[in-house]
């Protein structure tokens, strides 16, 4: 009977440990995914701002060239 109780306790402990580890992994992955989403959003916003600035700069150069040619 004692051996069976020990086996049950070991299996119970392993089940709890597995659940805790899996739960931790899910939380960790959620944090990583959340961070990646924020990083992607920041990078995307930066690229849009940079693109707008470049386009604006190109427009200014074109206008300057037009005025210079007159």
C-alpha positions in Angstrom: 0.0 0.0 0.0 2.8 2.4 0.8 4.4 1.9 -2.6 1.1 2.6 -4.3 0.7 5.8 -2.2 4.2 6.9 -3.2 3.5 6.2 -6.8 0.2 8.2 -6.6 2.0 11.1 -4.9 4.8 11.1 -7.5 2.3 11.1 -10.3 0.3 13.9 -8.6 3.5 15.9 -8.1 4.5 15.3 -11.7 1.1 16.4 -12.9 1.2 19.6 -10.8 4.8 20.3 -11.9 3.8 19.8 -15.6 0.8 22.1 -15.2 2.9 24.8 -13.6 5.6 24.5 -16.2 3.1 24.6 -19.0 1.3 27.5 -17.5 4.6 29.4 -17.1 5.5 28.7 -20.7 2.1 30.0 -21.9 2.5 33.2 -19.8 6.0 33.6 -21.0 4.9 33.1 -24.7 2.1 35.6 -24.2 4.5 38.2 -22.8 6.9 37.6 -25.7 4.1 37.8 -28.3 2.8 41.0 -26.6 6.3 42.5 -26.7 6.7 41.5 -30.4 3.3 43.1 -31.2 4.3 46.3 -29.5 7.7 46.3 -31.2 6.1 45.7 -34.6 3.7 48.5 -34.0 6.5 50.9 -33.0 8.6 49.9 -36.0 5.7 50.2 -38.4 4.8 53.6 -37.0 8.4 54.7 -37.3 8.6 53.5 -40.9 5.4 55.4 -41.8 6.8 58.6 -40.2 10.1 58.1 -42.0 8.4 57.5 -45.3 6.2 60.6 -44.9 9.3 62.6 -44.1 11.2 61.3 -47.1 8.2 62.0 -49.4 7.8 65.5 -48.0 11.6 66.1 -48.5 11.3 64.8 -52.1 8.4 67.1 -52.7 10.3 70.1 -51.4 13.3 69.2 -53.6 11.0 68.9 -56.6 9.4 72.3 -55.9 12.8 73.9 -55.4 14.0 72.5 -58.7 10.9 73.8 -60.5 11.4 77.3 -59.0 15.1 77.2 -59.9 14.3 76.4 -63.5 12.0 79.4 -64.0 
